Amino acid sequence: MPDPLNKFPINLESLARSYTETAIQTLGGIASNGESEAERVSASIALLDRGWGKPKTDNTHAISGEVRVVLREMLTDEELEEK
């Protein structure tokens, strides 16, 4: 039996995207006229992230010294299921 609360299928992503212009205008207003510096910075970051993407992070780290990997036991999928 269908759920009466879900009479209409909703594409949430599409619905959210329909508010893009309103959201950007709202963030722009807060970035320009927010009551606190924190509000203005937060709105500005949100606008930049959406317009230009978040800055890439460098996930490479220099390791000095020896790196040791110890493999005690290698199991097949079947052996893992048995355990």
N, CA and C atoms as a LAMMPS dump frame, in Angstrom:
ITEM: TIMESTEP
0
ITEM: NUMBER OF ATOMS
249
ITEM: BOX BOUNDS ff ff ff
-5.0000000000000000e+02 5.0000000000000000e+02
-5.0000000000000000e+02 5.0000000000000000e+02
-5.0000000000000000e+02 5.0000000000000000e+02
ITEM: ATOMS id mol type element x y z
1 1 1 N 0.845 -1.186 0
2 1 2 C 0 0 0
3 1 3 C 0.887 1.245 0
4 2 1 N 0.633 2.205 -0.885
5 2 2 C 1.464 3.416 -0.937
6 2 3 C 1.331 4.245 0.335
7 3 1 N 2.404 4.896 0.662
8 3 2 C 2.435 5.77 1.84
9 3 3 C 1.648 7.04 1.526
10 4 1 N 0.583 7.366 2.298
11 4 2 C -0.226 8.553 1.993
12 4 3 C 0.546 9.861 2.126
13 5 1 N 1.64 9.848 2.889
14 5 2 C 2.433 11.071 3.04
15 5 3 C 3.313 11.32 1.822
16 6 1 N 3.52 10.28 1.018
17 6 2 C 4.359 10.409 -0.17
18 6 3 C 3.522 10.286 -1.437
19 7 1 N 2.498 11.098 -1.557
20 7 2 C 1.61 11.042 -2.716
21 7 3 C 2.327 11.46 -3.992
22 8 1 N 3.222 12.424 -3.871
23 8 2 C 3.895 12.96 -5.038
24 8 3 C 5.388 12.717 -4.913
25 9 1 N 5.991 12.086 -5.923
26 9 2 C 7.444 11.915 -5.854
27 9 3 C 8.122 13.28 -6.003
28 10 1 N 9.059 13.553 -5.148
29 10 2 C 9.753 14.844 -5.165
30 10 3 C 11.229 14.609 -5.448
31 11 1 N 11.746 15.339 -6.385
32 11 2 C 13.179 15.315 -6.642
33 11 3 C 13.78 16.422 -5.793
34 12 1 N 14.311 16.046 -4.634
35 12 2 C 14.813 17.022 -3.667
36 12 3 C 15.919 17.892 -4.256
37 13 1 N 16.806 17.285 -5.017
38 13 2 C 17.893 18.05 -5.619
39 13 3 C 17.347 19.131 -6.543
40 14 1 N 16.395 18.773 -7.374
41 14 2 C 15.786 19.729 -8.294
42 14 3 C 15.057 20.833 -7.536
43 15 1 N 14.331 20.448 -6.501
44 15 2 C 13.611 21.427 -5.695
45 15 3 C 14.585 22.41 -5.042
46 16 1 N 15.658 21.887 -4.468
47 16 2 C 16.657 22.75 -3.82
48 16 3 C 17.299 23.692 -4.835
49 17 1 N 17.597 23.177 -6.019
50 17 2 C 18.229 24.021 -7.042
51 17 3 C 17.308 25.142 -7.512
52 18 1 N 16.01 24.947 -7.392
53 18 2 C 15.084 25.993 -7.823
54 18 3 C 15.207 27.237 -6.934
55 19 1 N 15.813 27.097 -5.761
56 19 2 C 16.015 28.227 -4.849
57 19 3 C 17.403 28.862 -4.987
58 20 1 N 18.151 28.474 -5.991
59 20 2 C 19.528 28.952 -6.141
60 20 3 C 19.608 30.469 -6.192
61 21 1 N 18.815 31.088 -7.049
62 21 2 C 18.898 32.546 -7.2
63 21 3 C 18.536 33.255 -5.893
64 22 1 N 17.482 32.798 -5.243
65 22 2 C 17.072 33.383 -3.964
66 22 3 C 18.169 33.223 -2.919
67 23 1 N 18.759 32.027 -2.857
68 23 2 C 19.804 31.764 -1.866
69 23 3 C 21.04 32.629 -2.108
70 24 1 N 21.427 32.763 -3.361
71 24 2 C 22.6 33.589 -3.691
72 24 3 C 22.324 35.049 -3.356
73 25 1 N 21.122 35.526 -3.674
74 25 2 C 20.778 36.913 -3.34
75 25 3 C 20.771 37.109 -1.822
76 26 1 N 20.253 36.14 -1.098
77 26 2 C 20.23 36.226 0.366
78 26 3 C 21.648 36.258 0.925
79 27 1 N 22.488 35.343 0.447
80 27 2 C 23.887 35.331 0.901
81 27 3 C 24.594 36.638 0.536
82 28 1 N 24.301 37.152 -0.662
83 28 2 C 24.902 38.429 -1.069
84 28 3 C 24.478 39.56 -0.15
85 29 1 N 23.21 39.562 0.24
86 29 2 C 22.719 40.589 1.163
87 29 3 C 23.382 40.486 2.524
88 30 1 N 23.544 39.266 3.011
89 30 2 C 24.209 39.075 4.308
90 30 3 C 25.677 39.462 4.207
91 31 1 N 26.326 39.079 3.097
92 31 2 C 27.74 39.421 2.915
93 31 3 C 27.935 40.934 2.901
94 32 1 N 26.967 41.659 2.357
95 32 2 C 27.077 43.118 2.278
96 32 3 C 26.573 43.827 3.526
97 33 1 N 25.508 43.297 4.117
98 33 2 C 24.829 44.039 5.18
99 33 3 C 24.613 43.253 6.463
100 34 1 N 25.309 42.134 6.63
101 34 2 C 25.125 41.327 7.833
102 34 3 C 25.413 42.133 9.09
103 35 1 N 24.718 41.782 10.169
104 35 2 C 24.857 42.546 11.41
105 35 3 C 26.196 42.334 12.103
106 36 1 N 26.837 41.197 11.822
107 36 2 C 28.132 40.958 12.467
108 36 3 C 29.174 40.594 11.413
109 37 1 N 30.399 40.759 11.783
110 37 2 C 31.491 40.397 10.887
111 37 3 C 31.447 38.902 10.583
112 38 1 N 31.124 38.088 11.59
113 38 2 C 31.067 36.639 11.397
114 38 3 C 30.007 36.266 10.358
115 39 1 N 28.848 36.918 10.387
116 39 2 C 27.807 36.663 9.392
117 39 3 C 28.296 37.008 7.996
118 40 1 N 28.949 38.165 7.872
119 40 2 C 29.427 38.605 6.56
120 40 3 C 30.506 37.672 6.015
121 41 1 N 31.419 37.24 6.877
122 41 2 C 32.485 36.328 6.447
123 41 3 C 31.894 34.984 6.038
124 42 1 N 30.996 34.459 6.849
125 42 2 C 30.385 33.163 6.557
126 42 3 C 29.635 33.192 5.225
127 43 1 N 28.863 34.232 4.999
128 43 2 C 28.117 34.356 3.743
129 43 3 C 29.072 34.518 2.561
130 44 1 N 30.131 35.282 2.744
131 44 2 C 31.103 35.482 1.669
132 44 3 C 31.79 34.171 1.306
133 45 1 N 32.155 33.39 2.311
134 45 2 C 32.793 32.095 2.058
135 45 3 C 31.826 31.172 1.314
136 46 1 N 30.565 31.16 1.733
137 46 2 C 29.567 30.318 1.065
138 46 3 C 29.43 30.707 -0.403
139 47 1 N 29.406 32.006 -0.684
140 47 2 C 29.305 32.464 -2.072
141 47 3 C 30.529 32.054 -2.885
142 48 1 N 31.709 32.259 -2.324
143 48 2 C 32.934 31.904 -3.037
144 48 3 C 33.012 30.401 -3.282
145 49 1 N 32.664 29.604 -2.287
146 49 2 C 32.696 28.145 -2.436
147 49 3 C 31.76 27.689 -3.552
148 50 1 N 30.592 28.283 -3.621
149 50 2 C 29.631 27.872 -4.628
150 50 3 C 30.014 28.384 -6.015
151 51 1 N 30.595 29.566 -6.065
152 51 2 C 30.966 30.133 -7.364
153 51 3 C 32.272 29.608 -7.928
154 52 1 N 33.229 29.355 -7.056
155 52 2 C 34.564 28.983 -7.505
156 52 3 C 35.009 27.609 -7.024
157 53 1 N 34.232 26.985 -6.166
158 53 2 C 34.627 25.692 -5.608
159 53 3 C 35.491 25.908 -4.378
160 54 1 N 35.523 24.898 -3.527
161 54 2 C 36.354 25.003 -2.328
162 54 3 C 37.814 24.882 -2.724
163 55 1 N 38.688 25.55 -1.998
164 55 2 C 40.11 25.439 -2.317
165 55 3 C 40.571 23.992 -2.192
166 56 1 N 41.464 23.606 -3.1
167 56 2 C 42.014 22.255 -3.032
168 56 3 C 42.966 22.173 -1.851
169 57 1 N 42.941 21.02 -1.203
170 57 2 C 43.855 20.813 -0.087
171 57 3 C 44.95 19.858 -0.517
172 58 1 N 46.109 20.087 -0.022
173 58 2 C 47.254 19.238 -0.328
174 58 3 C 47.296 18.114 0.697
175 59 1 N 47.043 16.914 0.24
176 59 2 C 47.018 15.78 1.15
177 59 3 C 48.324 14.998 1.146
178 60 1 N 49.35 15.596 0.599
179 60 2 C 50.642 14.915 0.62
180 60 3 C 51.434 15.418 1.812
181 61 1 N 52.066 14.504 2.476
182 61 2 C 52.861 14.856 3.64
183 61 3 C 54.223 14.21 3.52
184 62 1 N 55.225 14.97 3.813
185 62 2 C 56.575 14.423 3.782
186 62 3 C 56.779 13.551 5.017
187 63 1 N 57.322 12.373 4.789
188 63 2 C 57.606 11.462 5.885
189 63 3 C 59.117 11.309 5.964
190 64 1 N 59.627 11.631 7.105
191 64 2 C 61.06 11.443 7.269
192 64 3 C 61.28 10.176 8.082
193 65 1 N 62.276 9.439 7.714
194 65 2 C 62.561 8.209 8.444
195 65 3 C 61.945 7.003 7.753
196 66 1 N 61.994 5.903 8.438
197 66 2 C 61.569 4.628 7.886
198 66 3 C 60.069 4.406 8.073
199 67 1 N 59.43 3.866 7.027
200 67 2 C 58.026 3.483 7.109
201 67 3 C 57.987 1.962 7.028
202 68 1 N 57.341 1.352 7.989
203 68 2 C 57.287 -0.099 8.019
204 68 3 C 55.828 -0.556 8.04
205 69 1 N 55.506 -1.493 7.152
206 69 2 C 54.175 -2.072 7.106
207 69 3 C 54.315 -3.543 7.475
208 70 1 N 53.513 -3.969 8.44
209 70 2 C 53.573 -5.356 8.873
210 70 3 C 52.254 -6.012 8.499
211 71 1 N 52.328 -7.056 7.699
212 71 2 C 51.15 -7.818 7.301
213 71 3 C 51.24 -9.158 8.011
214 72 1 N 50.374 -9.359 8.964
215 72 2 C 50.443 -10.577 9.765
216 72 3 C 49.753 -11.751 9.09
217 73 1 N 48.606 -11.501 8.458
218 73 2 C 47.857 -12.602 7.859
219 73 3 C 46.985 -12.054 6.751
220 74 1 N 46.987 -12.724 5.615
221 74 2 C 46.14 -12.309 4.513
222 74 3 C 45.056 -13.366 4.347
223 75 1 N 43.801 -12.941 4.34
224 75 2 C 42.68 -13.859 4.252
225 75 3 C 41.899 -13.624 2.973
226 76 1 N 41.32 -14.673 2.453
227 76 2 C 40.418 -14.543 1.308
228 76 3 C 39.065 -14.065 1.825
229 77 1 N 38.181 -13.667 0.913
230 77 2 C 36.841 -13.239 1.317
231 77 3 C 36.103 -14.358 2.036
232 78 1 N 36.268 -15.578 1.538
233 78 2 C 35.598 -16.711 2.171
234 78 3 C 36.087 -16.916 3.607
235 79 1 N 37.38 -16.788 3.818
236 79 2 C 37.937 -16.965 5.153
237 79 3 C 37.44 -15.86 6.097
238 80 1 N 37.294 -14.654 5.568
239 80 2 C 36.781 -13.56 6.383
240 80 3 C 35.334 -13.819 6.807
241 81 1 N 34.546 -14.377 5.898
242 81 2 C 33.153 -14.671 6.228
243 81 3 C 33.039 -15.745 7.298
244 82 1 N 34.003 -16.675 7.322
245 82 2 C 33.995 -17.749 8.311
246 82 3 C 34.303 -17.229 9.718
247 83 1 N 35.067 -16.146 9.788
248 83 2 C 35.492 -15.643 11.107
249 83 3 C 34.419 -14.896 11.794
